[in-house]
Amino acid sequence: MKNKTTKKISKTYLIKKNNHISSNMKLQFYYHMQLMRKFEETVFKLYRQGKVVGGAYSSEGNEATAIGSAFALEKNDYLFPMHRDIGAHFVKGQSVKNLMLNYLGKSQSPARGHDGTGHYADMKLKIFGNISPLGAMIPLANGVALASKMKKEKSVVLNYIGDGGSSIGDFHEALVMASVMKLPLILIIENNQYAYSTHISKQFIVEKLSDRAIGYGINGITIDGTDVELVYKTTKDAVENARKGNGPTLIESVTMRMQGHAIHDDASYVPKKLMDYWKKKDPIVVYEKKLFAEKILSDKKKNEILSEIQRQLDEASDVALNSPFPVWEDANEKVFAE
């Protein structure tokens, strides 16, 4: 199988390079990437115990993309994450407890037990969770962006789509609308090499998915999606550009889905050489080494961060496991308009 990966990320494309990142923000990047991974590891354990019913998805390898991009948003901005962007929920203010309740389908969860994973909406935090036909999220994100523009909120909408989802009709139709109307939309294509079990070499022949932006007359940028600081700077530039009224930006974030599509998928179709290549680019491991080299992170600080994350996960798991499931009488609650 032909591997496009090395060629695809040989260059990075930035709008500008003047976004300063403080030591405290770098620690926040690290903390949230670790939280994102540890949260999903906990969900996987609960799934294997039969406590989680339905899908359990891994973002391993995708942490830098979700965290770096979400940190580029402000409180008044809107987030439309996918199932591999669970860390973006945390950055936007969602609690570990609420997401654990949601995964376990409990009545006190944001979805009231009607659905699991990230399928929910939190209007206070301006989070619109993913829906399974992922491409259909982009027109919805357009609608929010248009409403925000009409209300002169100066808000930006951040939406994500996978490499596979970028080839469906919703993607193209939504970008035509967003470009013509100059909507404040940032669309990130998470190119993680596989659409379920279909490798990118069988999905498209363009060198960079960001080149598709040319057809819409908008900015298109391809970056190394395992570099959290690069993702942050690129998204921040795109957000600032959209907030000024200059329309949407298409960002291709090149990374790797280090596990199968979901917990039931062993990813045996992925060549070992390809997996080994991306293991060396593990976004958390690489960034941890960088922070140690810059003397921002120490063994003591790392242990404090991991201990705090584990405390939150233990507490959230305990609350979720001991919370009630919804009763059947509430099955239609918030399903039909009242």
C-alpha positions, 0 to 999 in steps of 0.5 A: 500500500502506498504511503503518502504520509511523509510527503504530505507533512513535509511542509507546513503552511501558516498564515503568520507566526506571531502568536506567543505561547506562555509557559502556563498555556503550554502546561495547559496544553499538556494537561488537557492532552493527558486528560483527553487520553486518560479519560478515554482509557477509563471509558475503555475499561468501563466498556470492557466491564459492560458498563458502557453500551454502544460505541467507545472511540479512541482519540489516541494520536489526535490529542494535539489537534483537538486541544490545540484548536479548541484553545484558539476559541474564546468563551463566546465562540461555538464548538462542533466537535467529532467523536475524536475531539473529546478533549475539546469539550474539556477545553471549552469548559465541559466537566469530566463528570458530565461526559462520564455520565453521558458515556454511561447513559445516565439520566443526569447526563447532558443527553439525559441518557438518550444517547452516549459518547459526545452526542449532546448539546450544551447551550451554555458552553456553546458546544454542539456535540457530534451526530453520527452522519458527521458531514451533516454537522457542517451545514448545521455549523453554517447555520449557527455561523450565519445566525451569529453573523446576523446578530453581530456577535463577532463569534466564530464557529469551529467544526471538524470533519474526517478525511473520509467525511470530507468527500461527501456532498454536505462538505462541499455544499456547506463550504460553497455557502460558507465561502459565498456568505463569508461565514465565520467558520473554521473547518478542520479536516482531521486526516488520520489516514483511515476512514474506518478501514479505508486508507487515504490512498484509496480516498483521494489523489490530491496531495493536500486536502487543503487544496480543495479550498482553492475551489471555494476561494478561501484560505486552505492550510495543511499542518502537522496535526501532532504538534499542539503549538502549531495547531493552536497558532494556525487555528488562532490565526484562522479564528482572528481572520474569521472574526474580522469578517474575512470568511472561513478557513479550511485546515487539514491537520495530518495525524494518525488514528492509533487505534481502530475505528472504535473499541471493537475494531483491532485495526489489523488492516493497518501496516506495521510500518505505518503504525511504527512511523506514527508511534514516534510522533505520539503528540503527548510523548513528543510534547512532554519531551519538549516541555522537559527540555524547556524546563517547563515540566518536571517529574514533580509537576508531571506527577501532580498533573497525572494525580489530579487527572486520576482524582477527577476520573475516579470521582467522575466514574464513581458518580456515574456508576452510582447514578440512575438510568432514565426511567421509561416514562421519560423516553420521549423527553426532549425528543419531540417539540413541546 
